[in-house]
Amino acid sequence: MGTYVKWIIIIIVLLFFITFGVKNSQVVYLNYYLNIEGIELPLYGLVFISILLGIVAGMIIGVTDRLVLKRNVKDMAREIRDLREKLSRHEEASKASEESPFEAEDSTTA
């Protein structure tokens, strides 16, 4: 069922892009800085290029954020491991002092 819905949505989006291209086929001139000669494009081409550039920029930002989060997770996992080791050493020391309270008193009085 889910795959049918996915394909229906894809078909609707593709139909939207096709009809958008047909309705907006007039030519526009794209001028840029540094006296670069103008480029002649159909309007839908300019819009599609802008959308694609936005998608690529969003993906790059998403990947960099994901890498930063992965590094944070590794750092936190290392910190948790260190804290658990510290806790186990502390518990062992606590058990050792509870098991022989008389030995500790004997060593202080001697």
C-alpha positions in Angstrom: 0.0 0.0 0.0 2.8 2.4 0.9 4.6 1.9 -2.4 1.5 2.8 -4.3 1.1 6.0 -2.4 4.7 6.8 -3.0 4.4 6.3 -6.8 1.2 8.3 -7.0 2.9 11.2 -5.2 5.9 10.9 -7.6 3.7 10.9 -10.6 1.8 14.0 -9.4 5.0 15.9 -8.8 6.4 14.9 -12.2 3.1 16.1 -13.8 3.4 19.4 -12.0 7.0 19.9 -13.2 6.0 19.0 -16.8 3.0 21.3 -16.9 5.1 24.1 -15.2 7.7 23.7 -18.0 5.1 23.8 -20.7 3.3 26.9 -19.3 6.6 28.8 -18.6 8.7 28.2 -21.7 9.4 31.9 -22.5 13.0 32.8 -22.9 14.8 34.9 -20.2 18.3 36.3 -20.2 20.5 35.6 -17.2 23.1 38.3 -16.7 25.8 38.0 -14.1 28.6 40.1 -12.6 32.0 40.7 -14.2 30.5 41.5 -17.6 29.9 37.8 -18.3 27.8 37.6 -21.4 24.1 36.9 -20.8 22.8 33.3 -21.0 19.5 32.7 -22.7 17.4 30.1 -20.8 13.8 29.1 -20.7 12.1 30.4 -17.6 11.4 26.9 -16.3 15.1 26.0 -16.7 16.1 28.9 -14.5 13.5 27.9 -11.9 14.6 24.2 -11.9 18.3 25.2 -11.7 17.5 27.3 -8.7 15.5 24.5 -7.0 18.3 22.0 -7.6 21.0 24.4 -6.2 18.8 24.9 -3.1 18.5 21.1 -2.7 22.2 20.6 -3.1 23.0 23.4 -0.6 20.5 21.8 1.9 22.1 18.4 1.5 25.6 19.8 2.1 24.4 21.6 5.2 22.7 18.4 6.4 25.7 16.2 5.8 28.0 18.6 7.8 25.5 18.8 10.6 25.3 15.0 10.7 29.1 14.7 10.8 29.2 17.1 13.7 26.5 15.2 15.6 28.4 11.9 15.0 31.5 13.4 16.5 29.5 14.6 19.5 28.0 11.1 20.0 31.4 9.5 19.9 32.7 12.1 22.4 29.8 11.5 24.7 30.1 7.7 24.4 33.8 8.0 25.4 32.8 10.2 28.4 30.2 7.7 29.5 32.7 4.8 29.2 35.2 6.8 31.3 32.6 7.7 33.9 31.5 4.0 34.2 35.1 2.9 34.7 35.6 5.6 37.3 32.3 4.5 39.0 33.4 0.8 39.0 36.8 1.7 40.6 35.0 3.8 43.2 32.6 1.0 44.0 35.5 -1.5 44.3 37.3 0.8 46.6 34.2 1.3 48.6 33.6 -2.5 48.9 37.2 -3.0 50.0 37.0 -0.4 52.7 33.6 -2.0 53.9 35.1 -5.5 54.0 38.0 -4.7 56.3 37.1 -1.8 58.6 39.3 -3.3 61.4 42.4 -3.4 59.2 42.0 0.2 58.5 41.8 1.1 62.2 44.7 -1.2 63.0 46.9 0.5 60.5 46.0 4.0 61.8 46.7 3.1 65.5 50.1 1.5 64.8 
